[in-house]
Amino acid sequence: MKSVLATLAFVFGALMPAIAIAEPMYHEVQAELIKPRDGMGHVLAKLEKGETVRVAYLGGSITAANGWRVKTTQWLKQKYPDATIEEIHAAIGGTGSDLGVFRLGRDALRHKPDLLFVEFAVNDGGASPDRIWKAMEGIVRQTWAVDPETDICFVYTFRVNYEDPLRNGECPRAASAMEMLADHYGIPSVNFAKKIVELESDGKLVFKSDQPEEGKIHFSKDGVHPLDAGHEIYTEVLADAIEQMAIDAQPVDHKAKLKTAFVNDHWQAAKMVPISTDMLSGDWKALPEDAQLARRFGNRMGQIYEATEPGSKLTFRFRGSSAKLYDLLGPDGGQVIITVDGKTREKLVPRFDSYSTYHRIATLFLAGDVDPETVHEVTIEVHPDQPDRQPVAFRLKNPEEELKMPKYQGTKVRASQILVLGELVP
């Protein structure tokens, strides 16, 4: 039997052909609390039989928090005590479906989920419907190409500024785009945000406040990230949805749905490929497992390589339409020179920004809108000068002194994977 990773490699390397269709036209979609569509027949059958069920949660910081994800897993364990529920935490704060589609295989599919929740309606809020469709359809098609018995459910969380369309009975733009895709593939969806706005309209909830009002649910402090009461609402809505879908639940053949694509240029081919030592030249070192950054990010990133000296290079070749670097931003981050097909980008690209009082996962755009049939060569080189640290000064109590500290010195570049829409070429 093929290993899961071998299966993933096959799926991404030899994609299932799909019938070409006319490109969809975006429109606002009516907001409904629960849309069962084709339901979750496969996973509900396994739950009823008391089997082992793996539930994956792919999303951003709202899902990464110990909130609705943890509470939903607990509810499933209580609802189906004879089943063994295993949680797959596949959420990363501050990321959308445009990264989720690349990391899906590593963070979720290799763990063989029976159910995949996808939560990107907030972090995809600034993306165009076309971009959302490409990434979200890539997530759907990758999942069912690996295992057509994996059920998928879209969930839509709330943020301030989503209330106006919801009060008018419509989904915000990102959720509307996702609903159109969900209609095409028969994917159930649960609109947490609709419930939050209903409670606020009834005078029972406050969206955002530092001080809770007596008799009202205090949803959040920032208008985005729920407090415990907000996560409890999300969980209750989802539990009701699962119970509703459990009535007359029937497994559906998801494989047959792959015959017709929603958009012709979906990102099913998106993949994450580990950096190998033959791509590196100069002063690169593999961070050991016990290194602080490896302990913090290794679970998500895999082997992290670090370059500290100017002139160190990472070079690779790919055939496809785009490539990015999966790397870290941080207070000691350097800046890089990017060259694609012999053409050097005019501006240096810092691996540091106004949030870099700490290290966090990021992506570095390298090449896009290139001929997908041509082999392209990319080089990332560490520049000798560290970037300007002033963008982070407003976050510091004493920036003049703090920016002189060792924490903010260096030209370090750290990366682990190549995100490619296509394939790497040796």
N, C-alpha and C positions, 0 to 999 in steps of 0.2 A: 504493500500500500504506500502511495506517495505521502511524503510528509506534508504538513500544512504549508510550510514555506515553499516547498517545491511546487505545490499546487498554485500558490500565489504567483510564483514566477511564471508558471504556464499561463495563468489567466491574464496577466498583464503583458505577456509577450506575444500571445496568440489570442487576441480578443475575439469574442463572438461577434460575427457580423450582424448588423441591424438594418432594417429597411429604412431608406432615406425618407424623410417627411418634410412637409412645409414648416418653416420656422414659426413657432407660436408667437402670438401677439399678446403682450402683457395687458392685464386688466385687473382692477380691484376685485377681490373675492369676498363674498359674504362671510362674516365671522360666525363660526359655530363652535360651541364649547367642545363637542366631541363629534368627530366624523369617522365612524367605524370603517367605512369602505370595505375592503376585503378582510379586515380584522387580523387576528393573531392566532389563527387556527392551529398552526404547528406547535407553537410554544404552549398554548393553553392545553392542548392534548397531553403534552409531556408533564405539565404541572398536575393535571387531574390524575395521571397515572402514577404520580409520586416519583418521577424520574429526576435525574440531575439536570438542572437548567442553568445555563450561563447567560447572564444579562449584561450587555455592554452599554455604557453611557458615553457617547461621543459628544463633546460640546466645549463650551468656554468656562469662564470662572463661576458662573451660576451653577453649573453642573459639577465643577471641581470642588465647590464648597461641601462641607459635611451637612448638606441640607436635603433637598428632595431626592437626590440619588441614594443616599444612605437610608432615608425614611422609606423610599419605595422598596428597596431591597428588604428592609425589615417587615414591611407590610406583606410582601410576597411570601416571606417565611411564615408569617402568622396565618395568612389566608390558605396557604398550601403546606401544612406542617409535614406531610409525608414526602414532599419533594425536597431535594437538596439544591439550594439556591446559591450560585457562585456569582459574585459581582466582578465585572471587568471595568475598572476605572480608566476611562480613555479621554478624560477632559483636561484641557490646558487653558488657563486663564488668558484672556486677551487675544484669542485666536478664533478664526471663522472657518467656514467650510472650505475656503481656498487653501488652507493648510490641512484641514481635516481629511480632505480627499487624498492627500499625499501620505499621511501618516496612518490612515485607516488600517492598512495591512499589518503594520508593525504593532500598533497600539490596541487593535481590536480583533481583526479577523484571524490572526494566528492563534488566538485563544479559543476559537471555535464557538462563537456566541450563538445562542438559540434565538435571542431577541436583541435588537439594536435600537436604542433610543438615540435620536439625533436632535441636538439642541443648538441651533445657530441663528435663530431669528433676531436676537439682539446684536450679536457681533457682526452679522451680515447686513445690519441696518443701513450702512452707507454704500453697499454694493449695488450694482445695476442688476435688474432681473436676469439679464443674459448671463452675467458672471455667476449669479446664484444658481441658475439652471445647470451650467456646465459642471460646477463643483458638486452640487447636490445629486445630480444624475450620475456623476462619476461614483459617488458614495453608494448609491443604490445598485448600480450595475456591477461594481466590484464585489459587493456583498453577495448578490445572487449568483454571480458567476462562480464564486468560490463554493457557496452552499445555497441552493435555491429554497431550502427549507428554513432558512433564517428569516424570521419575521422582523419587519422594520416599523417603527412608529416615530413620526415627527412630533416634537413638542415645541410650543411657542411661548416663550417667557415674556415678561413685561419690563419695560423701562419707561420712565417719564418721557413724554412726547408721543407715545403710542396711544394715548387716551383719546385723542380727537377722532381718528378714523374708527376706533372701536366704539365710541359713543354713537357714531353714525352707522354702526352695524357692519363696518368693513374691517378686514385685516389690514394692518400696516403693510408697506410695500414688500418687505422681505418675506413676511408670512404669506402674503398673497401669491408671490412668485412660487413659494414652496408648495402652497395648496394646489396650484395649477399642475405642478409636477406630481404631487400626491394623487391627484385625480387620474392622471395618465397611467400611473403604476398601481392604483388601488391601495395606496399606503394609508393606514389609519393616522389620524392626527388629533392632538389634544391641545386646545388653546387656553393655556393657563392665564394669559394676559386678559382674555375676555372676562374671566371670573374676577380678576383683580379690579377691573374697571367697573364691573357691576356692583361690587361691594362698596367701592368709593362713591358711586352714584347714589347708592342707597344710604349714604352717610355712615357706613359701618367701618370704613377703612381710610387711612391717610397714606398717600403714596410715599411721601418723603418728609421726614421730620427728625430733629435731634431730640425733641421732647414729645413723648407719646401723649395723645389726648385721651382723657378719661372716657371709657366706653367705646373707644375705637381701636381697631387693629392697626398697629404700627408696622407698616409693610417694610420700610427700608429707611436707611439714613441718607442714601445717595440717589434714590430714585431708580436704582438698577438692581443692586444685590440684596435679595430678601433677607430680613432677619428671620429668626426661627419660626415666627408666626406665618410669615410669607411662604416659607418652604413647606409648612404644614398645609397651607391651602393648596399649593401645587400638588402635594402628595394625595390629598383628598380628592382632587379633581381627577388625577390619574387613576386612583383606585376605583373611582366610580366608572371611569372609561373602560378599565379592564373587566370589571364585573359586567358591564353592559355588553362588551364584546364576547364574554364567555357564554352568553345565551345563544344557543344553537351555533356555536363556533365550528367552522369547517376549515380544514387545511386547504390552501389554495396553491396551485402550481405556479410558483413565481418564475420559474425558468422560461415558461412560455411568454412572459411579459417582456423578455429581453429582445424579442423579435422586432419590436418597433421602438425606436428611440424617440425621445421627446425633442431633443435638439441634436442636430447632426454633428456638432463639434463638442460633445460632452467629453469629460475628462476621465473616462474609464481607464485610460492608459497612464494616469498619474501614478508614480511610484516613488519610493524612497530607497536610495541605494547607498550603502555604507561607503565612506571614504576608505580607500586602501592605501597602503604605504607607497605603492608605485606611483600614486598621484602627487606625492609630496617631495619637495626638495628644499634644502636649507635646514633651518633649526625648528623642526617639528618634533613633538614628543607625544606619545600616547599617555593620557592621564591615568594613573593607577586607580584601581577600584576604590581604594581608601582615601583618595584625594577629595577634598571638600566639595568641589564642583562635580566630580564624578558621582559622589554619594547623592547630591541634590538632583542632578539631571540625568544620570546614566540610565535610569529606568525608562525615560522617555527618549533619550537621544542615542543610546548605545555607546560605543567607544568614542570618547571625545579626544580630539587632537588639538594641541596648543602650540602656537608659534609665538615666539617672543622677539626674534631678531628681524630687523629690516631685510628685505630681499628674499625672505622665505616665501615659497610659492606652492600653490595647489593648482594642478593642471589636469583637465579631463576633456574627453571628447564625447559628444552625444549626437544622436540623430532624433530629431523631434522638433516641437514648436516652442518649448520654453525650458529654462533651467534656473533653479534657485539653490542657495546654500542654506542648510539648517544649522544655525550657529547660535552663539550667545552674545548678548549685549551686556556691558558692565562698566563699572567705574574705572577700570584699568584698560578698557578696550582701546585698540588702535584704530587705524584707518587703512583702507586697502585700495590698490590700483586694480581695476578690472579691464581685461582685454578679451575681446571676443572676435574670433576670426581675423586676428591681426590688427584690429582697431581698438585703441585704448580709449576708455571713457575719459572725457575731459576732466570731470570732477572726481576727487577722492571720495570714498564712501566710508564714513565713520561707523565703527561698531560701538557706538556710544550715543546717547540721546538725553533729553531732558528728564527722563525717568531713571537714569542710570546711577542711582544711589545704591543699587543692588544688581545682581546678575539675573538675567531672565532669557528664556528661549525666544529666538527671533528667526526671521528668514531674510536672506539677502538676495534681491533680484539680480540675476546675472544676464540672462538672454531671453527674449520673447519676440513674438511675431516674426520668427525666422522661418526659412523654408524647411518644412518638416521632413523632406526627403533628402536633405543635404546633411553631411557630417559637419558639425561645428566644434571648434576648439575654444575652451575657456581657460583663462589663467587669472587667479587671484593672488596678488602679491602684497606683502606687508610693507607699508610705507614707513620711512624712518621717523617721521614726526607724529607725535600723538595729537589727537584732535583737540579742538578748543573745548575746555571743560565748563565754560561759562553757562551753557544752556541749563545746567543742573543747579546753578548757584542759588536760585530763588527757593530751593528746597532745603537749604542749609541754614543753620543758625548763625554761623560765622564763616561765610564762604571764603573770605580772603585767606583765612588760616587753614580751613578744612581742605581746600583744594590743593594745598601744598603737601598734604599728608600722603604717605606711600599708597594708600588706598586708591588715589586718583592719578597715580603715575603709571605709565607703561604704554606699550604699543601691542598689546596681546590680542591675538585672534584665535578664537576657539570654534571648532566646527566638528560635525560628526557625520552628516549625510548630505547627499545630493538629491534634491527634489527635481525630478525630470518628468516632463510630459512627453514621453517617448522612451528611448533606451540609451544607456551608455554604450559607447563603442570602444573596444580595447585599443 
